[in-house]
């Protein structure tokens, strides 16, 4: 009789173990895909130029998934779009890693409620610490801990950059040692992880976060999302947060922000503003992409637009479509406002992973961009904005009172 009781328990244990072992990887393979469509030949000239670039990508969601950036996936072959080996193969100098803490059920580009959350199931399914199951702030702190562990495991290949001094030291070391050195900057996809408390912004800063978008796919206490229901502008709390971000040296990211929110941020910005990942209405008429007035306003702050590689950003996945968006920005406001913003590992389908970034270099050459323009697009502009945006102030005022 006892054996009969234990048999179902053993079967249930094996089934649960199999689920938690295999399900997260299966889910990710279905979400972070490469479409397999043809890519053109890369010339020797493009390869030679690419090897000399300091490349910066402004947005990847790699920390969301249960796999090691250093050692690759636990089971199966390569997964997703980014890991340390592929960053080296792509000659990436600096990768911005975003912390995604909540996405709405039924997520779409047009209208989402803040009710429901897809990430909670992923958090539990990936067996993350219990503290992350109900706290968005703890999820970001866990992502920071994952990056710190990756830095430790990398044996010097990966370095978290905390300020402009770290950035410049990293670039000097990379010039001396080559592409095996990669800098990492931490960002946040929506400051709903503040959980309504402005003092938590300082907590995030203490955990090395140096860039943040105000909203993601739903309206929150700071502002409306382009994909929310109300789509309103900055709230008083949101204005206080933007002010504090600029005081601390955290770069303000308007990706996913409502049009009213974008206008409010651009009107009050004192430092360069970033749109970390997306596209432009002129080449891809999707609501999350910037129109020409928004591009001009962002450029007036000295900021940059990171052009993405997936269909929602460029209405295609080809390198030529990426460059078409870049060309529009260049022709409208100048080359100094163009950057890379892949959205790798962000539940998107792309034509190439980070190891294949040379295809963008080739497409830029094909479109007639000069060598100097290519250096600016592929990383020079982003380095300028990171250097300025992460610059610490000599005296930091006390955080604003919570509203």
LUMVOSE-802417 format. One record per residue (C-alpha): z, y, x; residue number from 1. Coordinates in nm, 3 decimals. Layout:
(pt (Z; Y; X); NUM),
...
This chain:
(pt (0.000; 0.000; 0.000); 1),
(pt (0.088; 0.245; 0.281); 2),
(pt (-0.248; 0.181; 0.448); 3),
(pt (-0.423; 0.265; 0.121); 4),
(pt (-0.236; 0.596; 0.102); 5),
(pt (-0.323; 0.690; 0.460); 6),
(pt (-0.695; 0.610; 0.434); 7),
(pt (-0.779; 0.908; 0.205); 8),
(pt (-0.566; 1.137; 0.421); 9),
(pt (-0.749; 1.029; 0.736); 10),
(pt (-1.085; 1.077; 0.564); 11),
(pt (-0.981; 1.424; 0.445); 12),
(pt (-0.864; 1.516; 0.796); 13),
(pt (-1.192; 1.402; 0.951); 14),
(pt (-1.391; 1.592; 0.688); 15),
(pt (-1.190; 1.910; 0.749); 16),
(pt (-1.225; 1.875; 1.125); 17),
(pt (-1.600; 1.829; 1.092); 18),
(pt (-1.626; 2.133; 0.863); 19),
(pt (-1.436; 2.368; 1.092); 20),
(pt (-1.625; 2.234; 1.396); 21),
(pt (-1.981; 2.250; 1.266); 22),
(pt (-1.990; 2.490; 0.969); 23),
(pt (-1.951; 2.820; 1.162); 24),
(pt (-2.238; 2.730; 1.394); 25),
(pt (-2.460; 2.617; 1.108); 26),
(pt (-2.390; 2.942; 0.922); 27),
(pt (-2.471; 3.153; 1.225); 28),
(pt (-2.794; 2.971; 1.303); 29),
(pt (-2.907; 3.050; 0.949); 30),
(pt (-2.818; 3.420; 0.982); 31),
(pt (-2.905; 3.523; 1.341); 32),
(pt (-3.261; 3.404; 1.379); 33),
(pt (-3.571; 3.457; 1.591); 34),
(pt (-3.881; 3.442; 1.372); 35),
(pt (-4.105; 3.267; 1.627); 36),
(pt (-4.405; 3.489; 1.560); 37),
(pt (-4.637; 3.553; 1.856); 38),
(pt (-4.550; 3.796; 2.133); 39),
(pt (-4.810; 3.949; 2.359); 40),
(pt (-4.846; 3.892; 2.730); 41),
(pt (-4.628; 4.097; 2.964); 42),
(pt (-4.803; 4.255; 3.258); 43),
(pt (-4.678; 4.245; 3.617); 44),
(pt (-4.647; 4.624; 3.599); 45),
(pt (-4.420; 4.606; 3.296); 46),
(pt (-4.204; 4.339; 3.461); 47),
(pt (-4.172; 4.547; 3.778); 48),
(pt (-4.078; 4.862; 3.586); 49),
(pt (-3.835; 4.674; 3.361); 50),
(pt (-3.647; 4.541; 3.664); 51),
(pt (-3.569; 4.899; 3.773); 52),
(pt (-3.430; 5.022; 3.439); 53),
(pt (-3.068; 5.087; 3.339); 54),
(pt (-3.092; 4.941; 2.988); 55),
(pt (-2.841; 5.022; 2.712); 56),
(pt (-2.830; 4.864; 2.366); 57),
(pt (-2.616; 5.058; 2.119); 58),
(pt (-2.529; 4.781; 1.874); 59),
(pt (-2.468; 4.405; 1.867); 60),
(pt (-2.231; 4.211; 1.638); 61),
(pt (-2.176; 3.922; 1.878); 62),
(pt (-1.795; 3.938; 1.857); 63),
(pt (-1.809; 3.838; 1.491); 64),
(pt (-1.909; 3.479; 1.572); 65),
(pt (-1.718; 3.182; 1.714); 66),
(pt (-1.899; 3.127; 2.042); 67),
(pt (-1.846; 3.229; 2.401); 68),
(pt (-2.059; 3.502; 2.554); 69),
(pt (-1.983; 3.356; 2.896); 70),
(pt (-2.008; 2.978; 2.843); 71),
(pt (-2.256; 2.964; 2.556); 72),
(pt (-2.199; 2.778; 2.227); 73),
(pt (-1.941; 2.500; 2.216); 74),
(pt (-2.185; 2.266; 2.046); 75),
(pt (-2.564; 2.264; 2.034); 76),
(pt (-2.816; 2.482; 2.212); 77),
(pt (-2.830; 2.860; 2.248); 78),
(pt (-2.724; 3.041; 1.933); 79),
(pt (-2.781; 3.393; 1.810); 80),
(pt (-2.929; 3.674; 2.017); 81),
(pt (-2.679; 3.775; 2.287); 82),
(pt (-2.476; 3.610; 2.561); 83),
(pt (-2.406; 3.697; 2.923); 84),
(pt (-2.693; 3.494; 3.067); 85),
(pt (-2.945; 3.648; 2.830); 86),
(pt (-2.811; 3.999; 2.893); 87),
(pt (-2.877; 3.939; 3.263); 88),
(pt (-3.225; 3.802; 3.191); 89),
(pt (-3.300; 4.112; 2.986); 90),
(pt (-3.166; 4.339; 3.264); 91),
(pt (-2.914; 4.503; 3.029); 92),
(pt (-2.679; 4.742; 3.207); 93),
(pt (-2.455; 4.829; 2.910); 94),
(pt (-2.411; 4.651; 2.578); 95),
(pt (-2.222; 4.812; 2.290); 96),
(pt (-2.035; 4.543; 2.095); 97),
(pt (-1.940; 4.623; 1.737); 98),
(pt (-1.641; 4.500; 1.538); 99),
(pt (-1.742; 4.400; 1.183); 100),
(pt (-1.436; 4.354; 0.962); 101),
(pt (-1.564; 4.348; 0.603); 102),
(pt (-1.892; 4.311; 0.413); 103),
(pt (-1.927; 4.306; 0.033); 104),
(pt (-2.021; 4.002; -0.170); 105),
(pt (-2.380; 4.023; -0.288); 106),
(pt (-2.456; 4.262; -0.003); 107),
(pt (-2.774; 4.467; -0.043); 108),
(pt (-2.920; 4.797; 0.077); 109),
(pt (-2.896; 4.980; -0.257); 110),
(pt (-2.554; 4.958; -0.423); 111),
(pt (-2.239; 4.765; -0.330); 112),
(pt (-1.883; 4.768; -0.457); 113),
(pt (-1.593; 4.746; -0.214); 114),
(pt (-1.469; 4.447; -0.412); 115),
(pt (-1.496; 4.108; -0.244); 116),
(pt (-1.545; 4.030; 0.122); 117),
(pt (-1.777; 3.787; 0.298); 118),
(pt (-1.593; 3.817; 0.630); 119),
(pt (-1.265; 3.668; 0.507); 120),
(pt (-1.429; 3.329; 0.454); 121),
(pt (-1.583; 3.348; 0.800); 122),
(pt (-1.249; 3.444; 0.955); 123),
(pt (-1.073; 3.147; 0.797); 124),
(pt (-1.364; 2.910; 0.862); 125),
(pt (-1.363; 3.005; 1.229); 126),
(pt (-0.986; 2.936; 1.246); 127),
(pt (-0.903; 3.286; 1.364); 128),
(pt (-0.534; 3.381; 1.390); 129),
(pt (-0.359; 3.406; 1.054); 130),
(pt (-0.284; 3.775; 1.116); 131),
(pt (-0.658; 3.846; 1.082); 132),
(pt (-0.693; 3.679; 0.744); 133),
(pt (-0.563; 3.976; 0.545); 134),
(pt (-0.574; 4.273; 0.786); 135),
(pt (-0.895; 4.452; 0.882); 136),
(pt (-0.716; 4.630; 1.168); 137),
(pt (-0.604; 4.295; 1.309); 138),
(pt (-0.963; 4.168; 1.292); 139),
(pt (-1.075; 4.451; 1.520); 140),
(pt (-0.784; 4.390; 1.756); 141),
(pt (-0.889; 4.024; 1.767); 142),
(pt (-1.246; 4.125; 1.856); 143),
(pt (-1.104; 4.336; 2.139); 144),
(pt (-0.904; 4.036; 2.260); 145),
(pt (-1.220; 3.822; 2.255); 146),
(pt (-1.402; 4.076; 2.472); 147),
(pt (-1.107; 4.099; 2.711); 148),
(pt (-1.112; 3.718; 2.742); 149),
(pt (-1.487; 3.726; 2.805); 150),
(pt (-1.432; 3.985; 3.077); 151),
(pt (-1.171; 3.758; 3.239); 152),
(pt (-1.389; 3.448; 3.209); 153),
(pt (-1.695; 3.623; 3.350); 154),
(pt (-1.560; 3.637; 3.707); 155),
(pt (-1.662; 3.998; 3.747); 156),
(pt (-1.997; 3.983; 3.568); 157),
(pt (-1.872; 4.172; 3.259); 158),
(pt (-1.665; 4.492; 3.262); 159),
(pt (-1.521; 4.682; 2.965); 160),
(pt (-1.592; 5.055; 3.003); 161),
(pt (-1.311; 5.279; 2.881); 162),
(pt (-1.432; 5.626; 2.984); 163),
(pt (-1.703; 5.818; 3.167); 164),
(pt (-1.545; 5.739; 3.504); 165),
(pt (-1.570; 5.365; 3.434); 166),
(pt (-1.929; 5.413; 3.326); 167),
(pt (-2.032; 5.593; 3.645); 168),
(pt (-1.847; 5.343; 3.866); 169),
(pt (-2.020; 5.056; 3.684); 170),
(pt (-2.364; 5.208; 3.738); 171),
(pt (-2.293; 5.262; 4.109); 172),
(pt (-2.180; 4.901; 4.149); 173),
(pt (-2.481; 4.779; 3.957); 174),
(pt (-2.714; 4.973; 4.186); 175),
(pt (-2.553; 4.794; 4.478); 176),
(pt (-2.531; 4.444; 4.332); 177),
(pt (-2.802; 4.417; 4.068); 178),
(pt (-2.845; 4.290; 3.714); 179),
(pt (-2.560; 4.038; 3.723); 180),
(pt (-2.319; 4.324; 3.636); 181),
(pt (-2.296; 4.419; 3.269); 182),
(pt (-2.083; 4.693; 3.114); 183),
(pt (-1.940; 4.657; 2.764); 184),
(pt (-1.844; 4.933; 2.520); 185),
(pt (-1.651; 4.860; 2.200); 186),
(pt (-1.757; 5.005; 1.866); 187),
(pt (-1.659; 4.964; 1.500); 188),
(pt (-1.881; 4.903; 1.198); 189),
(pt (-1.696; 5.107; 0.936); 190),
(pt (-1.351; 5.265; 0.969); 191),
(pt (-1.211; 5.093; 0.660); 192),
(pt (-1.018; 4.902; 0.929); 193),
(pt (-0.793; 5.210; 0.958); 194),
(pt (-0.639; 5.081; 0.635); 195),
(pt (-0.597; 5.441; 0.519); 196),
(pt (-0.381; 5.552; 0.815); 197),
(pt (-0.515; 5.802; 1.068); 198),
(pt (-0.261; 5.688; 1.327); 199),
(pt (-0.448; 5.358; 1.341); 200),
(pt (-0.737; 5.545; 1.504); 201),
(pt (-0.513; 5.588; 1.808); 202),
(pt (-0.430; 5.218; 1.792); 203),
(pt (-0.803; 5.140; 1.806); 204),
(pt (-0.849; 5.383; 2.095); 205),
(pt (-0.567; 5.206; 2.282); 206),
(pt (-0.765; 4.884; 2.229); 207),
(pt (-1.068; 5.035; 2.408); 208),
(pt (-1.280; 5.126; 2.104); 209),
(pt (-1.500; 5.420; 2.203); 210),
(pt (-1.752; 5.446; 1.917); 211),
(pt (-1.722; 5.401; 1.542); 212),
(pt (-1.929; 5.422; 1.228); 213),
(pt (-1.744; 5.577; 0.936); 214),
(pt (-1.878; 5.338; 0.671); 215),
(pt (-2.060; 5.008; 0.646); 216),
(pt (-2.209; 4.862; 0.324); 217),
(pt (-1.963; 5.016; 0.075); 218),
(pt (-1.785; 5.346; 0.007); 219),
(pt (-1.440; 5.377; 0.165); 220),
(pt (-1.157; 5.629; 0.201); 221),
(pt (-1.349; 5.830; 0.461); 222),
(pt (-1.690; 5.874; 0.298); 223),
(pt (-1.966; 5.726; 0.090); 224),
(pt (-2.201; 5.464; 0.225); 225),
(pt (-2.578; 5.481; 0.190); 226),
(pt (-2.536; 5.139; 0.028); 227),
(pt (-2.229; 5.226; -0.182); 228),
(pt (-2.189; 5.320; -0.547); 229),
(pt (-2.085; 5.687; -0.532); 230),
(pt (-2.258; 5.768; -0.200); 231),
(pt (-2.043; 6.080; -0.160); 232),
(pt (-1.977; 6.299; 0.142); 233),
(pt (-1.679; 6.307; 0.377); 234),
(pt (-1.337; 6.307; 0.213); 235),
(pt (-1.057; 6.524; 0.358); 236),
(pt (-0.931; 6.206; 0.528); 237),
(pt (-1.277; 6.143; 0.669); 238),
(pt (-1.297; 6.496; 0.809); 239),
(pt (-0.960; 6.450; 0.978); 240),
(pt (-1.079; 6.122; 1.130); 241),
(pt (-1.402; 6.275; 1.265); 242),
(pt (-1.201; 6.558; 1.421); 243),
(pt (-0.958; 6.315; 1.581); 244),
(pt (-1.241; 6.095; 1.711); 245),
(pt (-1.392; 6.389; 1.895); 246),
(pt (-1.053; 6.484; 2.037); 247),
(pt (-0.992; 6.132; 2.167); 248),
(pt (-1.339; 6.073; 2.309); 249),
(pt (-1.471; 5.834; 2.044); 250),
(pt (-1.840; 5.872; 1.959); 251),
(pt (-1.919; 5.929; 1.590); 252),
(pt (-2.183; 5.689; 1.454); 253),
(pt (-2.365; 5.781; 1.129); 254),
(pt (-2.537; 5.445; 1.079); 255),
(pt (-2.490; 5.329; 0.715); 256),
(pt (-2.340; 5.667; 0.615); 257),
(pt (-2.453; 5.831; 0.290); 258),
(pt (-2.690; 6.129; 0.303); 259),
(pt (-2.408; 6.359; 0.194); 260),
(pt (-2.184; 6.211; 0.461); 261),
(pt (-2.450; 6.252; 0.729); 262),
(pt (-2.491; 6.618; 0.635); 263),
(pt (-2.114; 6.674; 0.652); 264),
(pt (-2.081; 6.508; 0.994); 265),
(pt (-2.376; 6.696; 1.144); 266),
(pt (-2.234; 7.025; 1.017); 267),
(pt (-1.895; 6.974; 1.184); 268),
(pt (-1.990; 6.781; 1.500); 269),
(pt (-1.888; 6.928; 1.836); 270),
(pt (-2.012; 6.634; 2.045); 271),
(pt (-2.334; 6.432; 2.037); 272),
(pt (-2.365; 6.212; 1.727); 273),
(pt (-2.522; 5.865; 1.733); 274),
(pt (-2.715; 5.662; 1.480); 275),
(pt (-2.653; 5.334; 1.657); 276),
(pt (-2.895; 5.102; 1.478); 277),
(pt (-3.164; 5.165; 1.221); 278),
(pt (-3.503; 5.328; 1.184); 279),
(pt (-3.686; 5.628; 1.043); 280),
(pt (-3.828; 5.690; 0.698); 281),
(pt (-4.161; 5.802; 0.845); 282),
(pt (-4.249; 5.451; 0.963); 283),
(pt (-4.029; 5.237; 0.733); 284),
(pt (-3.924; 5.373; 0.394); 285),
(pt (-3.592; 5.193; 0.358); 286),
(pt (-3.293; 5.391; 0.230); 287),
(pt (-3.075; 5.332; 0.537); 288),
(pt (-3.332; 5.493; 0.768); 289),
(pt (-3.320; 5.861; 0.866); 290),
(pt (-3.552; 6.122; 0.719); 291),
(pt (-3.697; 6.400; 0.933); 292),
(pt (-3.432; 6.659; 0.839); 293),
(pt (-3.157; 6.415; 0.941); 294),
(pt (-3.336; 6.342; 1.268); 295),
(pt (-3.356; 6.715; 1.342); 296),
(pt (-2.989; 6.761; 1.255); 297),
(pt (-2.879; 6.474; 1.476); 298),
(pt (-3.095; 6.602; 1.763); 299),
(pt (-2.927; 6.944; 1.732); 300),
(pt (-2.596; 6.779; 1.830); 301),
(pt (-2.759; 6.632; 2.142); 302),
(pt (-2.736; 6.285; 1.989); 303),
(pt (-2.954; 5.974; 1.989); 304),
(pt (-3.108; 5.730; 1.743); 305),
(pt (-3.092; 5.361; 1.832); 306),
(pt (-3.403; 5.197; 1.687); 307),
(pt (-3.349; 4.842; 1.559); 308),
(pt (-3.575; 4.538; 1.581); 309),
(pt (-3.542; 4.381; 1.233); 310),
(pt (-3.747; 4.433; 0.918); 311),
(pt (-3.499; 4.661; 0.741); 312),
(pt (-3.524; 4.907; 1.028); 313),
(pt (-3.895; 4.897; 1.118); 314),
(pt (-4.060; 4.706; 0.827); 315),
(pt (-4.172; 4.441; 1.078); 316),
(pt (-4.029; 4.261; 1.381); 317),
(pt (-4.298; 4.337; 1.639); 318),
(pt (-4.238; 4.539; 1.958); 319),
(pt (-4.520; 4.770; 1.844); 320),
(pt (-4.327; 4.852; 1.525); 321),
(pt (-4.015; 4.932; 1.730); 322),
(pt (-4.220; 5.170; 1.944); 323),
(pt (-4.388; 5.331; 1.641); 324),
(pt (-4.045; 5.449; 1.520); 325),
(pt (-3.960; 5.569; 1.870); 326),
(pt (-4.287; 5.762; 1.893); 327),
(pt (-4.211; 5.943; 1.567); 328),
(pt (-3.870; 6.054; 1.693); 329),
(pt (-4.019; 6.164; 2.026); 330),
(pt (-4.295; 6.364; 1.862); 331),
(pt (-4.055; 6.526; 1.612); 332),
(pt (-3.756; 6.623; 1.830); 333),
(pt (-3.818; 6.502; 2.187); 334),
(pt (-3.788; 6.191; 2.397); 335),
(pt (-3.423; 6.267; 2.484); 336),
(pt (-3.312; 6.152; 2.136); 337),
(pt (-3.458; 5.798; 2.141); 338),
(pt (-3.260; 5.484; 2.226); 339),
(pt (-3.226; 5.109; 2.161); 340),
(pt (-3.015; 4.979; 1.872); 341),
(pt (-3.099; 4.613; 1.825); 342),
(pt (-2.838; 4.501; 1.566); 343),
(pt (-2.848; 4.167; 1.748); 344),
(pt (-2.621; 3.900; 1.600); 345),
(pt (-2.589; 4.115; 1.287); 346),
(pt (-2.723; 3.853; 1.043); 347),
(pt (-3.079; 3.971; 1.114); 348),
(pt (-3.408; 3.802; 1.200); 349),
(pt (-3.589; 3.943; 1.505); 350),
(pt (-3.895; 3.862; 1.714); 351),
(pt (-3.713; 3.828; 2.049); 352),
(pt (-3.354; 3.802; 2.174); 353),
(pt (-3.197; 4.019; 2.442); 354),
(pt (-3.360; 3.816; 2.720); 355),
(pt (-3.697; 3.938; 2.589); 356),
(pt (-3.641; 4.313; 2.612); 357),
(pt (-3.929; 4.343; 2.857); 358),
(pt (-4.154; 4.321; 2.549); 359),
(pt (-4.033; 4.667; 2.446); 360),
(pt (-4.111; 4.800; 2.793); 361),
(pt (-4.461; 4.655; 2.760); 362),
(pt (-4.507; 4.804; 2.413); 363),
(pt (-4.397; 5.147; 2.537); 364),
(pt (-4.653; 5.127; 2.817); 365),
(pt (-4.918; 5.015; 2.570); 366),
(pt (-4.839; 5.319; 2.352); 367),
(pt (-4.887; 5.558; 2.645); 368),
(pt (-4.523; 5.644; 2.718); 369),
(pt (-4.472; 5.768; 3.073); 370),
(pt (-4.241; 5.597; 3.322); 371),
(pt (-3.990; 5.879; 3.283); 372),
(pt (-3.998; 5.850; 2.905); 373),
(pt (-3.948; 5.474; 2.924); 374),
(pt (-3.645; 5.518; 3.151); 375),
(pt (-3.498; 5.763; 2.899); 376),
(pt (-3.560; 5.541; 2.595); 377),
(pt (-3.442; 5.217; 2.750); 378),
(pt (-3.108; 5.356; 2.864); 379),
(pt (-3.108; 5.700; 3.022); 380),
(pt (-3.048; 5.885; 2.695); 381),
(pt (-2.772; 5.647; 2.588); 382),
(pt (-2.598; 5.680; 2.926); 383),
(pt (-2.596; 6.058; 2.884); 384),
(pt (-2.440; 6.037; 2.538); 385),
(pt (-2.187; 5.769; 2.636); 386),
(pt (-2.086; 5.973; 2.940); 387),
(pt (-2.035; 6.286; 2.730); 388),
(pt (-1.886; 6.115; 2.426); 389),
(pt (-1.625; 5.907; 2.614); 390),
(pt (-1.513; 6.198; 2.831); 391),
(pt (-1.133; 6.222; 2.800); 392),
(pt (-0.975; 6.559; 2.723); 393),
(pt (-0.700; 6.693; 2.946); 394),
(pt (-0.466; 6.752; 2.653); 395),
(pt (-0.481; 6.562; 2.327); 396),
(pt (-0.331; 6.720; 2.014); 397),
(pt (-0.111; 6.520; 1.785); 398),
(pt (-0.296; 6.315; 1.518); 399),
(pt (-0.361; 6.501; 1.192); 400),
(pt (-0.131; 6.430; 0.900); 401),
(pt (-0.244; 6.149; 0.674); 402),
(pt (-0.404; 6.279; 0.353); 403),
